[in-house]
Amino acid sequence: MPNKVLVRVKILPKDIETKPENIIKSLTKYKVIRYEVEPIAFGLNAIIADIEMDEAEGGTEPLESYLLSNEYISEIEVIAVSYARTKL
């Protein structure tokens, strides 16, 4: 069984009308372990999400590409990467 890593990502939506829950529901390729909503300004909310991926993927690039291809997401920032057995 491959090792799992947790990637903490800050996600900014394309539109302030998009609900954070809808963005999380649209992420089907990877497992979202937990997330929280962080108010930015003027009704814009960022999502701080811990997403699980296989270490064998060789880095965060596949996850980053997947997130940026999502119709609801405008920007992402990888905040931290850790083995799944540790807490971020």
CNS distance restraints for C-alpha pairs under 8 A (distance, minus, plus):
assign (resid   2 and name CA) (resid  54 and name CA) 6.30 0.50 0.50
assign (resid   2 and name CA) (resid  55 and name CA) 6.85 0.50 0.50
assign (resid   2 and name CA) (resid  56 and name CA) 6.81 0.50 0.50
assign (resid   3 and name CA) (resid  54 and name CA) 6.01 0.50 0.50
assign (resid   3 and name CA) (resid  55 and name CA) 5.50 0.50 0.50
assign (resid   3 and name CA) (resid  56 and name CA) 7.44 0.50 0.50
assign (resid   3 and name CA) (resid  83 and name CA) 7.64 0.50 0.50
assign (resid   3 and name CA) (resid  84 and name CA) 7.86 0.50 0.50
assign (resid   4 and name CA) (resid  52 and name CA) 6.48 0.50 0.50
assign (resid   4 and name CA) (resid  53 and name CA) 5.64 0.50 0.50
assign (resid   4 and name CA) (resid  54 and name CA) 4.65 0.50 0.50
assign (resid   4 and name CA) (resid  55 and name CA) 5.44 0.50 0.50
assign (resid   4 and name CA) (resid  83 and name CA) 6.14 0.50 0.50
assign (resid   4 and name CA) (resid  84 and name CA) 5.36 0.50 0.50
assign (resid   5 and name CA) (resid  52 and name CA) 5.71 0.50 0.50
assign (resid   5 and name CA) (resid  53 and name CA) 5.50 0.50 0.50
assign (resid   5 and name CA) (resid  54 and name CA) 6.12 0.50 0.50
assign (resid   5 and name CA) (resid  55 and name CA) 5.79 0.50 0.50
assign (resid   5 and name CA) (resid  81 and name CA) 6.81 0.50 0.50
assign (resid   5 and name CA) (resid  82 and name CA) 5.53 0.50 0.50
assign (resid   5 and name CA) (resid  83 and name CA) 4.25 0.50 0.50
assign (resid   5 and name CA) (resid  84 and name CA) 4.68 0.50 0.50
assign (resid   6 and name CA) (resid  50 and name CA) 6.03 0.50 0.50
assign (resid   6 and name CA) (resid  51 and name CA) 5.47 0.50 0.50
assign (resid   6 and name CA) (resid  52 and name CA) 4.63 0.50 0.50
assign (resid   6 and name CA) (resid  53 and name CA) 6.48 0.50 0.50
assign (resid   6 and name CA) (resid  81 and name CA) 5.71 0.50 0.50
assign (resid   6 and name CA) (resid  82 and name CA) 5.26 0.50 0.50
assign (resid   6 and name CA) (resid  83 and name CA) 5.91 0.50 0.50
assign (resid   6 and name CA) (resid  84 and name CA) 5.20 0.50 0.50
assign (resid   7 and name CA) (resid  49 and name CA) 7.92 0.50 0.50
assign (resid   7 and name CA) (resid  50 and name CA) 5.52 0.50 0.50
assign (resid   7 and name CA) (resid  51 and name CA) 5.19 0.50 0.50
assign (resid   7 and name CA) (resid  52 and name CA) 6.36 0.50 0.50
assign (resid   7 and name CA) (resid  53 and name CA) 7.55 0.50 0.50
assign (resid   7 and name CA) (resid  60 and name CA) 7.66 0.50 0.50
assign (resid   7 and name CA) (resid  78 and name CA) 7.06 0.50 0.50
assign (resid   7 and name CA) (resid  79 and name CA) 7.57 0.50 0.50
assign (resid   7 and name CA) (resid  80 and name CA) 5.85 0.50 0.50
assign (resid   7 and name CA) (resid  81 and name CA) 4.55 0.50 0.50
assign (resid   7 and name CA) (resid  82 and name CA) 6.60 0.50 0.50
assign (resid   8 and name CA) (resid  48 and name CA) 6.81 0.50 0.50
assign (resid   8 and name CA) (resid  49 and name CA) 5.53 0.50 0.50
assign (resid   8 and name CA) (resid  50 and name CA) 4.43 0.50 0.50
assign (resid   8 and name CA) (resid  51 and name CA) 6.36 0.50 0.50
assign (resid   8 and name CA) (resid  78 and name CA) 6.08 0.50 0.50
assign (resid   8 and name CA) (resid  79 and name CA) 5.38 0.50 0.50
assign (resid   8 and name CA) (resid  80 and name CA) 5.09 0.50 0.50
assign (resid   8 and name CA) (resid  81 and name CA) 6.31 0.50 0.50
assign (resid   8 and name CA) (resid  88 and name CA) 7.78 0.50 0.50
assign (resid   9 and name CA) (resid  47 and name CA) 7.87 0.50 0.50
assign (resid   9 and name CA) (resid  48 and name CA) 5.69 0.50 0.50
assign (resid   9 and name CA) (resid  49 and name CA) 5.34 0.50 0.50
assign (resid   9 and name CA) (resid  50 and name CA) 6.50 0.50 0.50
assign (resid   9 and name CA) (resid  51 and name CA) 7.57 0.50 0.50
assign (resid   9 and name CA) (resid  76 and name CA) 6.61 0.50 0.50
assign (resid   9 and name CA) (resid  77 and name CA) 5.57 0.50 0.50
assign (resid   9 and name CA) (resid  78 and name CA) 4.51 0.50 0.50
assign (resid   9 and name CA) (resid  79 and name CA) 5.47 0.50 0.50
assign (resid   9 and name CA) (resid  80 and name CA) 7.27 0.50 0.50
assign (resid  10 and name CA) (resid  46 and name CA) 6.52 0.50 0.50
assign (resid  10 and name CA) (resid  47 and name CA) 5.61 0.50 0.50
assign (resid  10 and name CA) (resid  48 and name CA) 4.61 0.50 0.50
assign (resid  10 and name CA) (resid  49 and name CA) 6.52 0.50 0.50
assign (resid  10 and name CA) (resid  76 and name CA) 5.48 0.50 0.50
assign (resid  10 and name CA) (resid  77 and name CA) 5.04 0.50 0.50
assign (resid  10 and name CA) (resid  78 and name CA) 6.40 0.50 0.50
assign (resid  10 and name CA) (resid  79 and name CA) 6.80 0.50 0.50
assign (resid  11 and name CA) (resid  46 and name CA) 5.54 0.50 0.50
assign (resid  11 and name CA) (resid  47 and name CA) 4.99 0.50 0.50
assign (resid  11 and name CA) (resid  48 and name CA) 6.41 0.50 0.50
assign (resid  11 and name CA) (resid  49 and name CA) 7.62 0.50 0.50
assign (resid  11 and name CA) (resid  73 and name CA) 6.83 0.50 0.50
assign (resid  11 and name CA) (resid  74 and name CA) 7.80 0.50 0.50
assign (resid  11 and name CA) (resid  75 and name CA) 6.05 0.50 0.50
assign (resid  11 and name CA) (resid  76 and name CA) 4.60 0.50 0.50
assign (resid  11 and name CA) (resid  77 and name CA) 6.70 0.50 0.50
assign (resid  12 and name CA) (resid  45 and name CA) 7.09 0.50 0.50
assign (resid  12 and name CA) (resid  46 and name CA) 4.91 0.50 0.50
assign (resid  12 and name CA) (resid  47 and name CA) 6.64 0.50 0.50
assign (resid  12 and name CA) (resid  73 and name CA) 5.94 0.50 0.50
assign (resid  12 and name CA) (resid  74 and name CA) 5.75 0.50 0.50
assign (resid  12 and name CA) (resid  75 and name CA) 5.13 0.50 0.50
assign (resid  12 and name CA) (resid  76 and name CA) 6.18 0.50 0.50
assign (resid  13 and name CA) (resid  18 and name CA) 6.83 0.50 0.50
assign (resid  13 and name CA) (resid  20 and name CA) 7.94 0.50 0.50
assign (resid  13 and name CA) (resid  23 and name CA) 7.94 0.50 0.50
assign (resid  13 and name CA) (resid  44 and name CA) 7.98 0.50 0.50
assign (resid  13 and name CA) (resid  45 and name CA) 7.60 0.50 0.50
assign (resid  13 and name CA) (resid  46 and name CA) 7.01 0.50 0.50
assign (resid  13 and name CA) (resid  72 and name CA) 5.61 0.50 0.50
assign (resid  13 and name CA) (resid  73 and name CA) 4.42 0.50 0.50
assign (resid  13 and name CA) (resid  74 and name CA) 5.31 0.50 0.50
assign (resid  13 and name CA) (resid  75 and name CA) 7.08 0.50 0.50
assign (resid  14 and name CA) (resid  18 and name CA) 7.67 0.50 0.50
assign (resid  14 and name CA) (resid  71 and name CA) 7.87 0.50 0.50
assign (resid  14 and name CA) (resid  72 and name CA) 5.49 0.50 0.50
assign (resid  14 and name CA) (resid  73 and name CA) 5.18 0.50 0.50
assign (resid  14 and name CA) (resid  74 and name CA) 4.57 0.50 0.50
assign (resid  14 and name CA) (resid  75 and name CA) 7.86 0.50 0.50
assign (resid  15 and name CA) (resid  44 and name CA) 7.96 0.50 0.50
assign (resid  15 and name CA) (resid  72 and name CA) 7.33 0.50 0.50
assign (resid  16 and name CA) (resid  43 and name CA) 6.30 0.50 0.50
assign (resid  16 and name CA) (resid  44 and name CA) 5.14 0.50 0.50
assign (resid  16 and name CA) (resid  45 and name CA) 7.27 0.50 0.50
assign (resid  18 and name CA) (resid  22 and name CA) 7.05 0.50 0.50
assign (resid  18 and name CA) (resid  23 and name CA) 7.50 0.50 0.50
assign (resid  18 and name CA) (resid  72 and name CA) 7.14 0.50 0.50
assign (resid  19 and name CA) (resid  23 and name CA) 6.78 0.50 0.50
assign (resid  20 and name CA) (resid  24 and name CA) 6.37 0.50 0.50
assign (resid  20 and name CA) (resid  37 and name CA) 7.17 0.50 0.50
assign (resid  20 and name CA) (resid  45 and name CA) 7.66 0.50 0.50
assign (resid  20 and name CA) (resid  46 and name CA) 7.93 0.50 0.50
assign (resid  20 and name CA) (resid  47 and name CA) 6.73 0.50 0.50
assign (resid  21 and name CA) (resid  25 and name CA) 6.14 0.50 0.50
assign (resid  22 and name CA) (resid  26 and name CA) 6.19 0.50 0.50
assign (resid  23 and name CA) (resid  27 and name CA) 6.76 0.50 0.50
assign (resid  23 and name CA) (resid  72 and name CA) 6.31 0.50 0.50
assign (resid  23 and name CA) (resid  73 and name CA) 7.61 0.50 0.50
assign (resid  24 and name CA) (resid  32 and name CA) 7.45 0.50 0.50
assign (resid  26 and name CA) (resid  70 and name CA) 7.94 0.50 0.50
assign (resid  27 and name CA) (resid  31 and name CA) 7.78 0.50 0.50
assign (resid  27 and name CA) (resid  32 and name CA) 7.75 0.50 0.50
assign (resid  27 and name CA) (resid  67 and name CA) 7.79 0.50 0.50
assign (resid  30 and name CA) (resid  51 and name CA) 6.66 0.50 0.50
assign (resid  30 and name CA) (resid  52 and name CA) 6.34 0.50 0.50
assign (resid  30 and name CA) (resid  53 and name CA) 6.40 0.50 0.50
assign (resid  30 and name CA) (resid  63 and name CA) 8.00 0.50 0.50
assign (resid  31 and name CA) (resid  51 and name CA) 5.73 0.50 0.50
assign (resid  31 and name CA) (resid  52 and name CA) 5.34 0.50 0.50
assign (resid  31 and name CA) (resid  53 and name CA) 7.33 0.50 0.50
assign (resid  32 and name CA) (resid  49 and name CA) 6.81 0.50 0.50
assign (resid  32 and name CA) (resid  50 and name CA) 5.95 0.50 0.50
assign (resid  32 and name CA) (resid  51 and name CA) 4.46 0.50 0.50
assign (resid  32 and name CA) (resid  52 and name CA) 6.33 0.50 0.50
assign (resid  33 and name CA) (resid  49 and name CA) 7.56 0.50 0.50
assign (resid  33 and name CA) (resid  50 and name CA) 5.51 0.50 0.50
assign (resid  33 and name CA) (resid  51 and name CA) 5.70 0.50 0.50
assign (resid  33 and name CA) (resid  52 and name CA) 6.68 0.50 0.50
assign (resid  34 and name CA) (resid  49 and name CA) 5.88 0.50 0.50
assign (resid  34 and name CA) (resid  50 and name CA) 5.45 0.50 0.50
assign (resid  34 and name CA) (resid  51 and name CA) 7.48 0.50 0.50
assign (resid  35 and name CA) (resid  47 and name CA) 6.63 0.50 0.50
assign (resid  35 and name CA) (resid  48 and name CA) 5.47 0.50 0.50
assign (resid  35 and name CA) (resid  49 and name CA) 4.15 0.50 0.50
assign (resid  35 and name CA) (resid  50 and name CA) 6.18 0.50 0.50
assign (resid  36 and name CA) (resid  47 and name CA) 5.80 0.50 0.50
assign (resid  36 and name CA) (resid  48 and name CA) 5.39 0.50 0.50
assign (resid  36 and name CA) (resid  49 and name CA) 6.59 0.50 0.50
assign (resid  37 and name CA) (resid  45 and name CA) 6.30 0.50 0.50
assign (resid  37 and name CA) (resid  46 and name CA) 5.84 0.50 0.50
assign (resid  37 and name CA) (resid  47 and name CA) 4.71 0.50 0.50
assign (resid  37 and name CA) (resid  48 and name CA) 6.35 0.50 0.50
assign (resid  38 and name CA) (resid  45 and name CA) 5.50 0.50 0.50
assign (resid  38 and name CA) (resid  46 and name CA) 5.06 0.50 0.50
assign (resid  38 and name CA) (resid  47 and name CA) 6.00 0.50 0.50
assign (resid  38 and name CA) (resid  48 and name CA) 7.06 0.50 0.50
assign (resid  39 and name CA) (resid  43 and name CA) 7.20 0.50 0.50
assign (resid  39 and name CA) (resid  44 and name CA) 6.24 0.50 0.50
assign (resid  39 and name CA) (resid  45 and name CA) 4.38 0.50 0.50
assign (resid  39 and name CA) (resid  46 and name CA) 6.21 0.50 0.50
assign (resid  40 and name CA) (resid  44 and name CA) 5.47 0.50 0.50
assign (resid  40 and name CA) (resid  45 and name CA) 5.34 0.50 0.50
assign (resid  40 and name CA) (resid  46 and name CA) 6.50 0.50 0.50
assign (resid  41 and name CA) (resid  45 and name CA) 7.37 0.50 0.50
assign (resid  52 and name CA) (resid  84 and name CA) 7.32 0.50 0.50
assign (resid  53 and name CA) (resid  57 and name CA) 7.69 0.50 0.50
assign (resid  53 and name CA) (resid  63 and name CA) 7.87 0.50 0.50
assign (resid  55 and name CA) (resid  59 and name CA) 7.06 0.50 0.50
assign (resid  57 and name CA) (resid  62 and name CA) 7.16 0.50 0.50
assign (resid  60 and name CA) (resid  64 and name CA) 6.06 0.50 0.50
assign (resid  61 and name CA) (resid  65 and name CA) 6.02 0.50 0.50
assign (resid  62 and name CA) (resid  66 and name CA) 6.14 0.50 0.50
assign (resid  63 and name CA) (resid  67 and name CA) 6.16 0.50 0.50
assign (resid  64 and name CA) (resid  68 and name CA) 6.14 0.50 0.50
assign (resid  64 and name CA) (resid  76 and name CA) 7.42 0.50 0.50
assign (resid  65 and name CA) (resid  69 and name CA) 6.16 0.50 0.50
assign (resid  66 and name CA) (resid  70 and name CA) 6.75 0.50 0.50
assign (resid  67 and name CA) (resid  73 and name CA) 6.91 0.50 0.50
assign (resid  67 and name CA) (resid  76 and name CA) 7.53 0.50 0.50
assign (resid  68 and name CA) (resid  73 and name CA) 6.15 0.50 0.50
assign (resid  68 and name CA) (resid  74 and name CA) 6.79 0.50 0.50
assign (resid  68 and name CA) (resid  75 and name CA) 6.82 0.50 0.50
assign (resid  68 and name CA) (resid  76 and name CA) 7.22 0.50 0.50
assign (resid  69 and name CA) (resid  73 and name CA) 7.67 0.50 0.50
assign (resid  80 and name CA) (resid  88 and name CA) 7.53 0.50 0.50
assign (resid  81 and name CA) (resid  88 and name CA) 7.99 0.50 0.50
assign (resid  82 and name CA) (resid  86 and name CA) 6.67 0.50 0.50
assign (resid  82 and name CA) (resid  87 and name CA) 7.56 0.50 0.50
assign (resid  82 and name CA) (resid  88 and name CA) 6.78 0.50 0.50
